[in-house]
Amino acid sequence: MPTNKVSIVPVHLEPTPSKPSTDRAPLKPICVIQANQLKVSFYHGVKNHVIQTVMQELMKNDS
């Protein structure tokens, strides 16, 4: 069974701003995970435990 390498990239999560932004610039992901045919993007405001859960599931299902 072939083994595919998964790249894990460290990220820095910034605190939520106190007031909502009024400009409508395109959203930029704060974290992108790519593995095999999968690409998962996380955007500002995502909770740390959501990223951790997704990473755990990807690692569990990678074997």
Order of alpha helices (4+ residues) and beta strands (2+ residues): beta-beta-alpha
